Amino acid sequence: MTEQQRAEQQSAFTLEVHSNGIGVVTIDVPGESMNTLKATFVDEVTELMAEIKSNSNLKGLVFISGKASSFVAGADIRMINDCRSAEDAESLARQGQALFDQIENLDIPVIAAVHGPALGGGLELALACHGRVLSDSPKTVIGLPEVQLGLLPGSGGTQRLPRAVGIQQGLTMMLTGKQLRPSQARKLGLANEVVPQSILLQAAMELALKGKPAQPKPKLNTMGKLLEGPLKSVLFNKAREQAQKKALNNYPAIDRIIDTVRVGVTKGMKAGLAYEAKQFGELAMTPESKQLRGIFFATTEMKKETGAEGTQPAKVKKAAVLGGGLMGGGIAHVTITKAKIPVRLKDINQDGIRNALGYHHKLLSPRLKRRHISKAEFEKQILMLTGSLDYSGFRNADIVVEAVFEDLELKQKMVADIEEHAAEHTIFATNTSSLPITQIAAKAERPEQVIGLHYFSPVEKMPLAEIITHAGTSPETIATTVEFAKKQGKTPIVVADGAGFYVNRILAPYMNEAARLLLAGEPIEALDKALVKFGFPVGPVALLDEVGIDVASKVAPILRNELGDRFEAPDAFSKLLDDGRKGRKTEKGFYQYGAKVKGKQVDTSVYQVLGIQPSAKRKASDIAERCVLPMLNEAAWCLQESIIRSPRDGDIGAIFGIGFPPFRGGPFRYMDTLGVQQVVARLNALAEQEGERFKPCELLVKMAAQNESFYND
């Protein structure tokens, strides 16, 4: 019998009755690092419930996880992918509802003892229990994040959560996927007690022995009565308005969640559950959910990869950072707070060191204030960052991340300095955004230990890291850097060396086309609104203000020189810079800035600087196509030239690096949705109208001729 067969025969639920009359159900899914709920558990739980009901000596029941660091991380998403119709997915939801109904309807007290994540189906299980005890561990979080997969909670969550915390808070949690810490859960009434993990089971059993915990006054009933009157629609309409302000109707799950809660409020729990199951089934079949689930599977798969097949990463015990600017400070911060690795930071003057230390303190302080970390942990993490004007303390650094100015000679000098002052095994990772890694490593004594590690600003918020390899980078350097980035909380993609690498390279043509449309007279608001409607978090003109007009002006000629005419940028940067416009950092760009400016307002004086008279002439869909198609084409160029390893990496890089609309799945998934033949046809049409820069790459032309797609799932 194989290990897998043995695992399949083991039960995920085991019941042990203690001498105090409390039965403890341990959830431990065989062969998995975290518990996830599967359709195959229906028979197991049914048998378990029968055993519990037949035992008249049981005084109470506790559900606890057998995993060291999680309660139940949610339902197994693969079940949804296996569904072939909305009816299949609806049936799945009904099964989950029936299981949790059995738990809720037990005559004895049922308590969930939660340590680690209780998300999605995990929280729905806990909500079906009569009480909840949470560990005070920072690992413990609860939430219903199904909206991030284009779904709604399908096992009673849309009905039980609002009844527990109130409609407004319940909707907020479900519409945002917000996760609560133990203290927040207790404040809202979702946790009866919060205790140290060491006494979690004991506390849960003691709570069960007291009888069914008194439920909080149902906030739903009062609100339900209120909603029968003239204000019936106000709360739900307001929730819809606020949610769609950002989503712009691109995410169907939002309206379905609001509608499902409303049915439960106005027509009762039974009607709400029936409506929930139906909506879950329909959402599971939407293209938006399919794409969002695809991102989930891709990132899950990437977590298991080292970036260099067959090579294990070396352990990083200490890191160093060169440069105390916002980038250097941000890199140091995530290394300490996420990776739990101490950092030695070097700058050429004390101001740089003070800036980095101050930035680290600034980012940590809110966590202390909100009690996400203790005073002792706060002080420990503050002390994990030390500064120096020389290379003292670098000898025991396993990796050095360089974040100095974009100057080739300076970066080459940094490589030489690290090879002299650090250990022989030390990796030199450069955070360059434009200079080829091959050139930075050109004079290195150990070029195999030089690699690119490109973060996006602000480092503490942006989820992507590009790991850039040159021809001589060793597999161990790649694997170690990939693992280091993961521990910093990043999703890393490994890309080959080349101008712009991947993310900036596909972003440039998109930005260039937006600039051309602006110079042709399209208003700034029209351009940005069109691309936000398409699904980007911000429009291209607003993004240029954020990145910095001066930065874009430096990168543009590098890309043009390395990659050719299709990267020719419109001649507007010099006029803007001559007028002192660098964007948000100087509070002067395309938009207005300052304390007195309310909302996002265009600085209309920029039109005069550029010598244009704005006039809206194009439809939003035409603007979006004009800007997005060159990005799609360039993504295909990068795959053709092996800059990226796969369409999957290209999709994740675009979504996490520049905010390509997640519900469209990324550039390659989106091209599959449109059809590669259609993409090529539109590019050819634009090439005839606008110029050769739109000409589709050979890979796209070949795929269109053979009617191929990037994915075969």
C-alpha positions as CSV (number, residue, x, y, z in Angstrom):
1,M,0.0,0.0,0.0
2,T,1.4,3.4,-1.0
3,E,1.7,6.4,1.4
4,Q,-1.1,8.1,-0.6
5,Q,-3.4,5.1,-0.2
6,R,-2.7,4.9,3.5
7,A,-3.5,8.6,3.8
8,E,-6.7,8.2,2.0
9,Q,-7.8,5.4,4.4
10,Q,-7.1,7.6,7.4
11,S,-9.9,9.6,8.8
12,A,-9.6,13.4,8.9
13,F,-11.8,13.5,12.0
14,T,-11.1,11.6,15.2
15,L,-13.2,11.7,18.4
16,E,-11.8,11.2,21.8
17,V,-14.0,11.4,24.9
18,H,-12.3,12.8,28.0
19,S,-13.1,11.8,31.5
20,N,-14.9,15.1,32.1
21,G,-17.5,14.1,29.5
22,I,-16.2,16.4,26.7
23,G,-15.7,14.9,23.3
24,V,-12.7,16.4,21.4
25,V,-12.9,16.1,17.6
26,T,-9.4,16.5,16.1
27,I,-9.3,17.7,12.5
28,D,-6.2,16.4,10.8
29,V,-6.4,15.9,7.0
30,P,-3.9,13.1,6.2
31,G,-1.0,14.0,3.9
32,E,-1.6,17.8,4.0
33,S,0.4,20.5,5.7
34,M,-2.9,22.5,6.4
35,N,-6.5,21.4,6.9
36,T,-8.8,22.0,4.0
37,L,-12.4,20.8,3.8
38,K,-13.1,18.3,1.0
39,A,-16.4,16.9,-0.4
40,T,-15.2,13.4,0.6
41,F,-15.6,14.4,4.2
42,V,-19.5,14.2,4.0
43,D,-19.6,10.5,4.9
44,E,-17.0,10.9,7.6
45,V,-18.8,13.7,9.4
46,T,-22.2,12.0,9.0
47,E,-20.7,8.9,10.8
48,L,-19.1,11.2,13.4
49,M,-22.4,13.0,14.1
50,A,-24.2,9.6,14.5
51,E,-21.6,8.5,17.0
52,I,-21.9,11.7,18.9
53,K,-25.7,11.7,19.0
54,S,-25.7,8.1,20.2
55,N,-23.4,8.8,23.2
56,S,-25.8,10.0,25.9
57,N,-22.8,10.6,28.3
58,L,-21.3,13.4,26.2
59,K,-21.7,16.8,28.0
60,G,-20.1,18.9,25.2
61,L,-17.9,18.8,22.1
62,V,-14.8,20.7,21.0
63,F,-13.4,20.9,17.5
64,I,-9.7,21.5,17.4
65,S,-7.0,21.1,14.7
66,G,-4.3,18.4,14.7
67,K,-2.0,20.7,12.6
68,A,0.6,22.7,14.4
69,S,-0.1,26.1,12.7
70,S,-3.7,26.1,11.3
71,F,-7.3,25.4,12.2
72,V,-8.9,25.0,8.8
73,A,-7.5,27.2,6.0
74,G,-10.7,26.9,4.0
75,A,-12.4,24.5,1.5
76,D,-10.3,22.7,-1.1
77,I,-10.6,24.9,-4.1
78,R,-9.9,22.0,-6.4
79,M,-13.5,20.8,-5.7
80,I,-14.9,23.8,-7.4
81,N,-12.7,23.4,-10.4
82,D,-14.0,19.8,-10.7
83,C,-17.6,21.1,-11.0
84,R,-18.9,21.0,-14.6
85,S,-22.0,23.1,-14.1
86,A,-23.6,25.6,-11.7
87,E,-25.8,22.8,-10.4
88,D,-22.7,20.8,-9.4
89,A,-21.3,23.7,-7.5
90,E,-24.6,24.5,-5.9
91,S,-24.8,20.8,-4.7
92,L,-21.3,21.3,-3.2
93,A,-22.5,24.3,-1.2
94,R,-25.7,22.5,-0.1
95,Q,-23.5,19.6,1.2
96,G,-21.4,22.0,3.3
97,Q,-24.5,23.7,4.6
98,A,-26.0,20.4,5.7
99,L,-22.8,19.4,7.5
100,F,-22.6,22.6,9.5
101,D,-26.4,22.5,10.2
102,Q,-25.8,19.1,11.9
103,I,-23.2,20.7,14.1
104,E,-25.3,23.7,15.0
105,N,-28.3,21.6,15.8
106,L,-26.6,19.3,18.3
107,D,-28.2,19.5,21.8
108,I,-24.8,19.6,23.6
109,P,-22.6,22.7,23.6
110,V,-20.1,22.7,20.7
111,I,-17.0,24.9,20.9
112,A,-14.4,25.6,18.2
113,A,-10.8,25.8,19.6
114,V,-9.0,27.9,17.0
115,H,-5.3,28.2,16.6
116,G,-3.9,29.5,13.2
117,P,-5.9,30.5,10.2
118,A,-9.7,29.8,10.2
119,L,-10.6,31.1,6.8
120,G,-13.5,30.5,4.5
121,G,-15.0,27.1,5.3
122,G,-12.9,27.1,8.4
123,L,-14.6,30.1,9.8
124,E,-18.0,28.8,8.6
125,L,-17.3,25.7,10.7
126,A,-16.4,27.8,13.7
127,L,-19.6,29.9,13.2
128,A,-21.7,26.8,13.2
129,C,-20.3,26.0,16.7
130,H,-22.0,27.5,19.7
131,G,-18.9,29.2,20.9
132,R,-15.3,29.9,19.9
133,V,-12.1,30.1,21.8
134,L,-9.1,31.6,19.9
135,S,-5.4,31.4,20.7
136,D,-3.7,34.7,21.1
137,S,-1.0,33.7,18.6
138,P,-0.2,36.1,15.7
139,K,-0.8,33.1,13.5
140,T,-4.5,33.1,14.4
141,V,-6.7,35.0,11.9
142,I,-10.3,34.5,10.9
143,G,-12.1,35.7,7.8
144,L,-14.3,34.9,4.8
145,P,-12.0,35.7,1.8
146,E,-14.1,34.0,-0.9
147,V,-14.7,37.3,-2.7
148,Q,-11.0,37.2,-3.7
149,L,-11.8,34.0,-5.7
150,G,-14.8,35.5,-7.3
151,L,-17.1,33.5,-4.9
152,L,-19.3,34.0,-1.9
153,P,-19.2,31.9,1.3
154,G,-21.3,28.9,0.4
155,S,-21.6,26.9,3.6
156,G,-23.8,29.3,5.6
157,G,-21.3,32.1,6.0
158,T,-23.4,34.8,4.4
159,Q,-26.2,34.0,7.0
160,R,-24.3,33.2,10.2
161,L,-21.7,36.0,10.1
162,P,-24.2,38.9,9.8
163,R,-26.2,37.3,12.6
164,A,-23.1,37.2,14.8
165,V,-21.5,40.6,14.1
166,G,-24.3,42.7,12.5
167,I,-25.1,43.3,8.8
168,Q,-22.7,46.2,8.2
169,Q,-19.7,44.5,9.8
170,G,-20.6,41.2,8.2
171,L,-20.8,42.8,4.7
172,T,-17.5,44.6,5.2
173,M,-15.7,41.4,6.1
174,M,-17.2,39.5,3.2
175,L,-16.9,42.2,0.5
176,T,-13.2,42.9,1.4
177,G,-12.0,39.5,2.5
178,K,-10.8,41.2,5.7
179,Q,-9.1,39.0,8.2
180,L,-9.5,39.6,11.9
181,R,-6.9,39.1,14.7
182,P,-8.0,37.4,17.9
183,S,-8.5,40.7,19.8
184,Q,-10.6,42.1,17.0
185,A,-12.7,38.9,16.9
186,R,-13.4,39.1,20.6
187,K,-14.4,42.7,20.4
188,L,-16.9,41.9,17.7
189,G,-18.3,38.9,19.6
190,L,-16.9,36.3,17.3
191,A,-14.6,34.9,20.0
192,N,-15.9,34.1,23.5
193,E,-12.4,33.9,24.8
194,V,-8.8,34.6,23.7
195,V,-6.2,32.5,25.5
196,P,-2.6,31.4,25.1
197,Q,-2.2,28.4,22.8
198,S,-0.9,26.3,25.7
199,I,-4.3,26.3,27.4
200,L,-6.5,26.5,24.3
201,L,-8.0,23.0,24.6
202,Q,-8.5,23.3,28.3
203,A,-10.3,26.7,28.0
204,A,-12.5,25.3,25.2
205,M,-13.5,22.3,27.3
206,E,-14.2,24.5,30.3
207,L,-16.4,26.7,28.2
208,A,-18.3,23.6,26.9
209,L,-18.9,22.4,30.5
210,K,-20.7,25.6,31.3
211,G,-23.4,24.8,28.7
212,K,-24.2,26.6,25.4
213,P,-22.7,30.1,25.6
214,A,-25.2,32.9,25.6
215,Q,-25.3,34.2,22.1
216,P,-24.9,38.0,21.6
217,K,-28.1,39.9,21.1
218,P,-28.9,39.2,17.5
219,K,-28.1,42.5,15.8
220,L,-29.9,41.1,12.8
221,N,-33.4,41.1,14.3
222,T,-33.4,44.7,15.3
223,M,-32.0,45.7,11.9
224,G,-34.4,43.3,10.2
225,K,-37.4,45.1,11.7
226,L,-35.9,48.4,10.8
227,L,-35.5,47.2,7.2
228,E,-39.2,46.5,6.9
229,G,-39.9,50.2,7.0
230,P,-39.0,53.0,4.6
231,L,-35.3,52.5,5.2
232,K,-35.4,48.9,3.9
233,S,-33.0,49.4,1.1
234,V,-30.7,52.1,2.6
235,L,-28.1,49.9,4.2
236,F,-27.7,47.5,1.3
237,N,-27.7,50.3,-1.3
238,K,-25.0,52.1,0.6
239,A,-22.9,48.9,0.8
240,R,-23.3,48.3,-2.9
241,E,-22.4,51.9,-3.8
242,Q,-19.2,51.8,-1.6
243,A,-18.1,48.4,-2.9
244,Q,-18.7,49.2,-6.6
245,K,-16.9,52.6,-6.3
246,K,-13.6,50.6,-6.7
247,A,-14.8,47.4,-8.3
248,L,-16.8,49.3,-11.1
249,N,-19.0,46.2,-11.7
250,N,-16.0,44.1,-12.7
251,Y,-16.5,41.6,-9.9
252,P,-20.0,39.9,-9.9
253,A,-19.4,38.3,-6.5
254,I,-19.9,41.7,-4.8
255,D,-23.5,42.2,-5.8
256,R,-24.3,38.5,-5.1
257,I,-23.0,38.7,-1.6
258,I,-25.1,41.8,-0.8
259,D,-28.2,40.2,-2.4
260,T,-27.7,37.0,-0.5
261,V,-27.4,38.7,2.9
262,R,-30.4,40.7,2.1
263,V,-32.5,37.6,1.3
264,G,-31.5,36.1,4.7
265,V,-32.4,39.3,6.5
266,T,-35.8,39.8,4.9
267,K,-36.9,36.2,4.3
268,G,-35.2,34.2,7.0
269,M,-32.3,31.8,7.4
270,K,-33.7,28.9,5.4
271,A,-34.4,31.2,2.3
272,G,-31.0,32.8,2.8
273,L,-29.2,29.4,2.7
274,A,-31.1,28.3,-0.4
275,Y,-30.2,31.6,-2.2
276,E,-26.6,31.3,-1.0
277,A,-26.1,27.9,-2.5
278,K,-27.7,29.0,-5.8
279,Q,-25.5,32.1,-6.0
280,F,-22.4,30.1,-5.1
281,G,-23.1,27.7,-8.0
282,E,-23.6,30.4,-10.5
283,L,-20.5,32.4,-9.4
284,A,-18.3,29.3,-9.6
285,M,-19.0,29.2,-13.4
286,T,-18.2,32.8,-14.1
287,P,-15.1,33.7,-16.1
288,E,-14.0,36.1,-13.3
289,S,-14.0,33.4,-10.7
290,K,-12.2,31.0,-13.0
291,Q,-9.4,33.5,-13.5
292,L,-9.2,34.4,-9.9
293,R,-9.0,30.7,-8.9
294,G,-6.3,30.4,-11.6
295,I,-4.2,33.0,-9.8
296,F,-4.7,31.1,-6.5
297,F,-3.5,27.9,-8.0
298,A,-0.5,29.6,-9.7
299,T,0.7,31.3,-6.6
300,T,0.2,28.1,-4.5
301,E,2.3,26.2,-7.1
302,M,5.0,28.8,-7.1
303,K,5.4,28.6,-3.3
304,K,6.7,25.0,-3.7
305,E,9.3,26.0,-6.3
306,T,12.9,27.0,-5.6
307,G,13.5,28.8,-8.9
308,A,16.3,26.4,-9.7
309,E,15.0,22.9,-10.2
310,G,16.8,20.3,-8.1
311,T,18.7,22.9,-6.0
312,Q,17.9,23.7,-2.4
313,P,18.4,27.2,-1.0
314,A,21.1,28.0,1.5
315,K,19.9,29.4,4.9
316,V,20.0,33.1,5.3
317,K,20.7,34.0,8.9
318,K,21.8,37.6,8.4
319,A,21.2,40.2,5.7
320,A,22.8,43.5,4.8
321,V,21.4,46.5,2.8
322,L,23.3,49.1,0.9
323,G,21.5,52.5,0.8
324,G,19.2,54.1,3.3
325,G,16.6,55.6,1.0
326,L,13.0,54.6,0.9
327,M,13.9,51.4,-1.0
328,G,16.7,50.5,1.3
329,G,14.6,51.2,4.4
330,G,11.6,49.3,3.0
331,I,13.8,46.3,2.1
332,A,15.3,46.3,5.6
333,H,11.8,46.5,7.2
334,V,10.3,43.5,5.4
335,T,13.5,41.5,6.0
336,I,13.1,42.0,9.7
337,T,9.3,41.9,10.2
338,K,8.5,39.2,7.7
339,A,11.6,37.1,7.3
340,K,12.7,37.6,11.0
341,I,16.3,38.2,9.8
342,P,18.5,40.9,11.3
343,V,19.8,43.6,8.9
344,R,23.0,45.6,8.8
345,L,22.5,48.8,6.7
346,K,25.3,50.9,5.2
347,D,25.0,54.4,3.9
348,I,27.5,57.0,3.0
349,N,26.2,59.4,5.7
350,Q,24.4,59.4,9.0
351,D,21.3,61.0,7.4
352,G,20.7,57.9,5.3
353,I,21.0,55.7,8.3
354,R,18.7,57.9,10.3
355,N,16.2,57.8,7.4
356,A,16.2,54.0,7.3
357,L,15.9,53.6,11.0
358,G,13.1,56.2,11.1
359,Y,11.2,54.5,8.3
360,H,11.5,51.2,10.0
361,H,10.2,52.8,13.2
362,K,7.4,54.6,11.4
363,L,6.1,51.3,9.8
364,L,6.3,49.3,13.1
365,S,4.7,51.9,15.3
366,P,1.1,51.4,14.1
367,R,1.4,47.7,14.7
368,L,2.4,48.4,18.3
369,K,-0.4,50.9,18.7
370,R,-3.0,48.4,17.4
371,R,-1.5,45.7,19.7
372,H,-0.6,43.5,16.7
373,I,2.8,43.1,18.4
374,S,3.9,43.5,22.0
375,K,6.1,46.2,23.4
376,A,8.9,43.6,23.8
377,E,8.5,42.4,20.2
378,F,8.5,46.0,18.9
379,E,11.7,46.8,20.7
380,K,13.3,43.5,19.5
381,Q,12.4,44.3,15.9
382,I,13.7,47.9,16.2
383,L,17.0,46.6,17.5
384,M,17.3,44.1,14.6
385,L,18.2,47.0,12.3
386,T,21.7,48.5,12.8
387,G,23.5,51.1,10.7
388,S,27.1,51.8,9.7
389,L,29.1,54.1,7.5
390,D,31.6,51.4,6.7
391,Y,31.4,47.6,6.1
392,S,31.8,46.5,9.7
393,G,29.3,43.7,10.4
394,F,29.1,42.6,6.7
395,R,31.5,39.7,7.2
396,N,28.7,37.4,8.4
397,A,26.0,38.6,6.0
398,D,24.7,35.8,3.8
399,I,23.0,38.2,1.3
400,V,23.6,41.9,0.6
401,V,20.8,43.8,-1.1
402,E,22.1,46.9,-2.9
403,A,19.6,49.8,-3.3
404,V,21.8,52.7,-4.4
405,F,21.5,55.1,-7.4
406,E,21.1,53.8,-10.9
407,D,24.7,54.2,-11.8
408,L,26.6,51.3,-13.4
409,E,30.1,52.3,-12.1
410,L,28.7,52.8,-8.6
411,K,27.0,49.4,-8.6
412,Q,30.2,47.7,-9.9
413,K,32.1,49.3,-7.1
414,M,29.6,48.0,-4.6
415,V,30.1,44.5,-6.0
416,A,33.9,44.8,-5.5
417,D,33.5,46.2,-2.0
418,I,31.2,43.3,-1.0
419,E,33.6,40.7,-2.4
420,E,36.3,42.4,-0.3
421,H,34.5,42.9,3.0
422,A,31.9,40.1,3.1
423,A,32.2,36.3,3.2
424,E,33.1,34.2,0.2
425,H,29.6,32.8,0.1
426,T,27.8,36.2,0.3
427,I,25.2,36.8,-2.4
428,F,25.2,40.3,-4.0
429,A,21.6,41.1,-5.0
430,T,21.1,44.4,-6.8
431,N,17.7,46.2,-6.8
432,T,18.3,47.9,-10.1
433,S,15.2,48.6,-12.2
434,S,16.9,49.2,-15.5
435,L,20.6,48.3,-15.6
436,P,21.5,44.9,-17.0
437,I,22.7,42.4,-14.3
438,T,25.3,41.1,-16.8
439,Q,27.0,44.5,-16.8
440,I,26.8,44.9,-13.0
441,A,28.5,41.5,-12.7
442,A,31.0,42.1,-15.5
443,K,34.0,42.9,-13.2
444,A,33.0,40.6,-10.3
445,E,35.4,38.0,-9.0
446,R,32.4,35.8,-8.2
447,P,29.8,36.6,-10.9
448,E,27.9,33.4,-10.0
449,Q,26.9,35.1,-6.8
450,V,25.5,38.3,-8.4
451,I,21.8,38.4,-9.1
452,G,19.0,41.0,-9.6
453,L,16.4,41.3,-6.9
454,H,14.0,44.0,-8.1
455,Y,11.4,45.2,-5.6
456,F,8.5,47.5,-6.4
457,S,7.7,50.7,-4.4
458,P,6.6,50.8,-1.7
459,V,8.4,47.7,-0.8
460,E,6.3,46.9,2.3
461,K,3.1,46.9,0.2
462,M,3.9,45.6,-3.2
463,P,3.7,41.8,-3.4
464,L,6.1,41.1,-6.4
465,A,9.8,40.6,-6.6
466,E,11.6,40.0,-9.9
467,I,14.6,37.7,-9.5
468,I,16.9,38.5,-12.4
469,T,19.5,36.0,-13.5
470,H,22.5,36.6,-15.9
471,A,24.1,33.7,-17.8
472,G,26.6,33.0,-15.0
473,T,24.3,33.1,-12.0
474,S,24.6,29.8,-10.1
475,P,21.5,27.7,-9.3
476,E,22.2,28.0,-5.5
477,T,22.3,31.8,-5.8
478,I,18.9,31.7,-7.6
479,A,17.3,29.2,-5.1
480,T,18.6,31.1,-2.0
481,T,17.4,34.5,-3.4
482,V,14.0,33.1,-4.3
483,E,13.6,31.7,-0.8
484,F,14.8,35.0,0.8
485,A,12.2,36.9,-1.2
486,K,9.4,34.5,-0.2
487,K,10.3,34.9,3.5
488,Q,10.0,38.7,3.0
489,G,6.4,38.1,2.0
490,K,7.0,38.4,-1.7
491,T,5.8,36.4,-4.7
492,P,9.0,36.0,-6.7
493,I,9.2,35.3,-10.4
494,V,12.6,34.4,-12.0
495,V,13.3,36.3,-15.2
496,A,16.3,36.5,-17.5
497,D,18.5,39.6,-17.9
498,G,17.5,42.2,-20.4
499,A,16.5,45.9,-20.6
500,G,13.4,46.5,-18.4
501,F,13.5,42.9,-17.3
502,Y,9.8,41.8,-17.5
503,V,7.4,44.1,-15.6
504,N,8.9,47.5,-16.7
505,R,9.3,46.2,-20.2
506,I,5.6,45.4,-20.7
507,L,4.6,48.6,-18.8
508,A,6.6,50.9,-21.1
509,P,4.5,50.4,-24.3
510,Y,1.3,50.8,-22.3
511,M,2.5,54.1,-20.9
512,N,3.8,55.3,-24.2
513,E,0.4,54.8,-25.9
514,A,-1.3,56.6,-23.1
515,A,1.1,59.5,-23.6
516,R,0.5,59.6,-27.3
517,L,-3.3,59.7,-26.8
518,L,-2.8,62.6,-24.3
519,L,-0.7,64.5,-26.8
520,A,-3.4,63.9,-29.4
521,G,-5.8,65.7,-27.1
522,E,-7.5,63.0,-25.0
523,P,-8.2,64.5,-21.5
524,I,-6.2,63.1,-18.6
525,E,-9.4,62.1,-16.7
526,A,-10.7,60.2,-19.8
527,L,-7.5,58.2,-20.1
528,D,-7.2,57.2,-16.5
529,K,-10.9,56.4,-16.1
530,A,-10.8,54.2,-19.2
531,L,-8.0,52.0,-17.8
532,V,-9.4,52.0,-14.3
533,K,-12.7,50.8,-15.8
534,F,-10.7,48.1,-17.6
535,G,-9.5,46.9,-14.2
536,F,-6.2,48.6,-13.4
537,P,-6.0,50.1,-9.9
538,V,-4.9,53.5,-11.2
539,G,-4.8,54.9,-14.7
540,P,-1.5,55.3,-16.7
541,V,-1.2,59.1,-16.2
542,A,-1.8,58.9,-12.5
543,L,0.8,56.0,-12.4
544,L,3.3,58.2,-14.1
545,D,2.9,60.8,-11.4
546,E,3.4,58.1,-8.8
547,V,6.5,56.5,-10.4
548,G,8.1,59.9,-11.1
549,I,8.2,61.7,-14.5
550,D,12.0,62.0,-14.1
551,V,12.4,58.3,-13.5
552,A,10.4,57.5,-16.6
553,S,12.5,59.9,-18.6
554,K,15.7,58.0,-17.7
555,V,14.3,54.6,-18.3
556,A,12.7,55.4,-21.7
557,P,16.0,55.9,-23.7
558,I,17.5,52.7,-22.2
559,L,14.6,50.7,-23.4
560,R,14.7,52.4,-26.8
561,N,18.4,51.8,-27.3
562,E,18.2,48.1,-26.2
563,L,14.9,47.0,-27.7
564,G,14.4,49.2,-30.8
565,D,11.9,51.6,-32.3
566,R,8.7,50.1,-30.8
567,F,9.9,51.6,-27.5
568,E,10.3,55.1,-28.9
569,A,8.6,57.4,-26.3
570,P,6.7,60.5,-27.3
571,D,8.7,63.7,-26.8
572,A,7.0,65.1,-23.8
573,F,9.3,64.4,-20.8
574,S,11.7,67.3,-21.4
575,K,8.8,69.9,-21.5
576,L,7.4,68.5,-18.2
577,L,10.8,68.4,-16.5
578,D,11.7,71.9,-17.7
579,D,8.5,73.1,-15.9
580,G,9.6,71.3,-12.7
581,R,7.1,68.5,-13.0
582,K,8.3,65.3,-11.5
583,G,5.0,64.0,-10.1
584,R,3.8,63.4,-6.6
585,K,7.2,63.6,-5.0
586,T,7.5,67.3,-5.9
587,E,3.7,67.8,-5.7
588,K,3.7,69.0,-9.3
589,G,2.8,66.7,-12.2
590,F,-0.4,65.9,-14.1
591,Y,-2.5,66.1,-10.9
592,Q,-2.8,68.6,-8.1
593,Y,-1.3,67.9,-4.7
594,G,-1.3,69.5,-1.4
595,A,-3.3,69.7,1.8
596,K,-6.0,71.9,0.3
597,V,-6.6,69.6,-2.7
598,K,-9.8,67.5,-2.3
599,G,-9.9,64.3,-4.2
600,K,-8.0,63.7,-7.4
601,Q,-8.0,66.8,-9.5
602,V,-6.1,67.3,-12.8
603,D,-3.7,70.2,-12.9
604,T,-5.1,71.7,-16.1
605,S,-2.0,74.0,-16.5
606,V,-0.1,70.9,-17.7
607,Y,-2.1,71.1,-21.0
608,Q,-0.5,74.5,-21.7
609,V,2.9,73.1,-20.9
610,L,2.4,70.3,-23.5
611,G,0.8,72.7,-26.0
612,I,-2.4,70.7,-26.4
613,Q,-6.2,71.5,-26.2
614,P,-8.0,68.6,-24.5
615,S,-11.0,67.2,-26.2
616,A,-12.6,63.8,-25.6
617,K,-12.9,62.0,-28.9
618,R,-12.5,58.2,-28.2
619,K,-14.7,55.7,-26.4
620,A,-13.3,54.2,-23.1
621,S,-13.1,50.8,-24.7
622,D,-11.0,52.1,-27.6
623,I,-8.6,53.9,-25.3
624,A,-8.2,50.7,-23.2
625,E,-7.6,48.5,-26.2
626,R,-5.0,51.0,-27.7
627,C,-3.0,51.0,-24.4
628,V,-3.4,47.3,-23.4
629,L,-2.7,45.6,-26.8
630,P,1.0,46.8,-26.9
631,M,1.4,45.4,-23.3
632,L,0.0,42.0,-24.4
633,N,2.3,42.0,-27.4
634,E,5.3,42.8,-25.3
635,A,4.5,40.1,-22.8
636,A,4.5,37.6,-25.8
637,W,7.8,39.1,-26.9
638,C,9.2,38.4,-23.4
639,L,8.0,34.8,-23.6
640,Q,9.4,34.4,-27.2
641,E,12.8,35.7,-26.0
642,S,12.7,33.5,-22.8
643,I,12.8,36.6,-20.5
644,I,10.1,34.9,-18.6
645,R,9.9,31.1,-18.1
646,S,6.2,30.6,-18.7
647,P,2.9,32.3,-19.3
648,R,2.0,31.6,-15.7
649,D,5.0,33.6,-14.5
650,G,4.1,36.4,-17.0
651,D,0.6,36.6,-15.6
652,I,1.6,36.6,-12.0
653,G,4.3,39.2,-12.7
654,A,1.8,41.6,-14.4
655,I,-0.9,41.2,-11.8
656,F,1.3,41.6,-8.7
657,G,3.8,44.0,-10.3
658,I,1.6,46.5,-12.1
659,G,-1.9,45.6,-11.1
660,F,-3.0,44.0,-14.4
661,P,-6.7,43.2,-13.7
662,P,-6.8,40.0,-11.7
663,F,-10.3,39.1,-12.9
664,R,-8.8,39.0,-16.4
665,G,-6.2,36.5,-15.3
666,G,-3.1,38.3,-16.6
667,P,-1.9,39.1,-20.1
668,F,-1.6,35.5,-21.3
669,R,-4.9,34.3,-19.8
670,Y,-6.5,37.5,-21.3
671,M,-5.1,36.7,-24.7
672,D,-6.5,33.2,-24.5
673,T,-9.9,34.7,-23.6
674,L,-9.8,37.1,-26.5
675,G,-8.3,34.4,-28.8
676,V,-4.8,34.8,-30.1
677,Q,-6.1,35.2,-33.6
678,Q,-8.2,38.2,-32.6
679,V,-5.2,39.7,-30.8
680,V,-3.1,39.4,-33.9
681,A,-5.9,40.8,-36.1
682,R,-6.3,43.9,-33.9
683,L,-2.5,44.4,-33.6
684,N,-2.2,44.3,-37.4
685,A,-5.1,46.7,-37.8
686,L,-3.4,49.2,-35.4
687,A,0.0,48.7,-37.1
688,E,-1.6,49.8,-40.4
689,Q,-3.2,52.9,-38.7
690,E,-0.6,53.9,-36.2
691,G,2.7,52.4,-37.2
692,E,5.1,49.4,-37.0
693,R,5.3,49.5,-33.2
694,F,2.0,47.5,-33.1
695,K,3.3,44.7,-35.3
696,P,2.6,41.4,-33.5
697,C,5.7,39.3,-32.5
698,E,6.5,36.1,-34.3
699,L,5.2,33.9,-31.5
700,L,1.7,35.4,-31.7
701,V,1.6,35.2,-35.5
702,K,2.6,31.5,-35.3
703,M,0.1,30.7,-32.6
704,A,-2.7,32.5,-34.5
705,A,-1.9,30.5,-37.7
706,Q,-2.1,27.2,-35.7
707,N,-5.1,28.3,-33.6
708,E,-3.1,27.7,-30.4
709,S,-3.5,29.1,-26.9
710,F,-1.1,29.7,-24.0
711,Y,-2.9,27.5,-21.6
712,N,-4.5,24.1,-22.2
713,D,-6.6,23.8,-19.0
